[in-house]
Amino acid sequence: MAVLKEKLLYFASGGGADAAADNIVVPANSIIGINATAATTCNVYFKNPRILEGTDGDSTKNYVELTYTSGSYKAVCASIAKAIADAYGDAMVVVADDDNEVYVDSAISACIISTADDDTNPDN
């Protein structure tokens, strides 16, 4: 019997993955929704981990904006869901890596990372 493992989702926005907002890795179970914002973009929203810590970030969310071929919203969502559900796949799913041009769906061409919390101090 296969042991289920927690999936992690990787996003990189093309800045070299070496600074804030260049990349983000989140647990797949932190997705709270995927919303089409135009014919060629959608936002993947995540729970803000600072909410769990009781800080003042409880009204904001972290999200990644994905850019894709017009009309590909449903296919992009399905590819993300399939990669998460694959019990035998890698533990870390590369959803969008602009640095290496690797995407979970061939329609995706870019991503922008938006973190809601500017406070990077891990002690509060």
Secondary structure in CASP SS format (residue, H / E / C, confidence):
PFRMAT SS
TARGET T0000
AUTHOR 0000-0000-0000
METHOD secondary structure of the structure
MODEL  1
M C 1.00
A C 1.00
V C 1.00
L C 1.00
K C 1.00
E C 1.00
K C 1.00
L E 1.00
L E 1.00
Y E 1.00
F E 1.00
A E 1.00
S C 1.00
G C 1.00
G C 1.00
G C 1.00
A C 1.00
D C 1.00
A C 1.00
A C 1.00
A C 1.00
D C 1.00
N E 1.00
I E 1.00
V E 1.00
V E 1.00
P E 1.00
A H 1.00
N H 1.00
S H 1.00
I E 1.00
I E 1.00
G E 1.00
I E 1.00
N E 1.00
A E 1.00
T E 1.00
A E 1.00
A C 1.00
T C 1.00
T E 1.00
C E 1.00
N E 1.00
V E 1.00
Y E 1.00
F E 1.00
K C 1.00
N C 1.00
P H 1.00
R H 1.00
I H 1.00
L H 1.00
E C 1.00
G C 1.00
T C 1.00
D C 1.00
G C 1.00
D C 1.00
S C 1.00
T C 1.00
K C 1.00
N E 1.00
Y E 1.00
V E 1.00
E E 1.00
L E 1.00
T E 1.00
Y E 1.00
T C 1.00
S C 1.00
G C 1.00
S C 1.00
Y H 1.00
K H 1.00
A H 1.00
V H 1.00
C H 1.00
A H 1.00
S H 1.00
I H 1.00
A H 1.00
K H 1.00
A H 1.00
I H 1.00
A H 1.00
D C 1.00
A C 1.00
Y C 1.00
G C 1.00
D C 1.00
A C 1.00
M E 1.00
V E 1.00
V E 1.00
V E 1.00
A E 1.00
D E 1.00
D C 1.00
D C 1.00
N C 1.00
E C 1.00
V E 1.00
Y E 1.00
V C 1.00
D C 1.00
S C 1.00
A C 1.00
I E 1.00
S E 1.00
A E 1.00
C E 1.00
I E 1.00
I E 1.00
S E 1.00
T C 1.00
A C 1.00
D C 1.00
D C 1.00
D C 1.00
T C 1.00
N C 1.00
P C 1.00
D C 1.00
N C 1.00
END
